[in-house]
Amino acid sequence: MKTSPTVNFRMNESVQKIFDSSTAPLSKDCNSTLCMYQFDLPSSSPDKAKVTIASTSAPLILDDVIGASLSTYKSDQLSHAYLTLGGVPSNARHEQAIDYFYSLLDKLNAAGWKRYILPDEARIPGTQAGKFDDPDMVLGTPASTGPWKDPALKLEKEEWLSLPMFSSWYFNKDDVYLLLRVQRESSSGEENTLGSYLFTLTFRTEADFYKGFVDDENREKWKSRLPAELNRMAQERAQTEARLKKMGIAVDEDYQDPPIKALE
């Protein structure tokens, strides 16, 4: 009986440990600073890969992975992981994709992944989503982690189809950050019924994630540059939340930014 390929990893873990515990045929491609370890399977393959992402508590286990790209930067430790999921067949009913999406959210929730809100964006719960017509805007400003991207929000089909072609949800667990992205292309002539979907997950270590908060030329100095940027972002959030409160829109003041271990 043929067994599915496996990949087992933990962020910030050495690549050798990943090779020792995995059976998927990971190829290697390196330059002077970056190494990438990859595998791909046909989306039609009956034997999709099983990927286990370990952590300090419950692991996240995905049994329909068709592609992975694991990266290291100036070390042998995993800093970035990109997974492509099997998802749903091409030209699937939108309801099938919605069910798949929420089953994936259930797995993330069970494994301890929590909603993450960018530090310069207002902490608006999904219960307030109906007060915002554009899923990606808050008070006329683009918002990547606004109320429409609260994983606790249950979207109806009409709301799901109102999302843009590319939609993302952010999560955090321990010192790892996760981006769940859904790409939808509705089928011509049957836009309200059928569509083709791509579901991907991007895991980033704390360092890899927060380096993106500073200018490219200062990425290697991110620890010293980040506090000032976080202070600026916090002020922007406070100003937006003050405006929202005056408009009668609720803010989730129980939400707290995750601690940044490198700054402790």
Helices and strands as residue ranges (DSSP letters): E 6-9, H 15-21, E 27-30, E 34-40, E 49-53, E 60-73, E 78-85, E 92-93, H 94-110, E 114-115, G 126-131, E 137-138, E 141-142, G 147-149, H 157-162, E 166-173, E 176-186, E 194-205, H 206-210, G 211-213, G 216-221, H 222-246, G 261-263
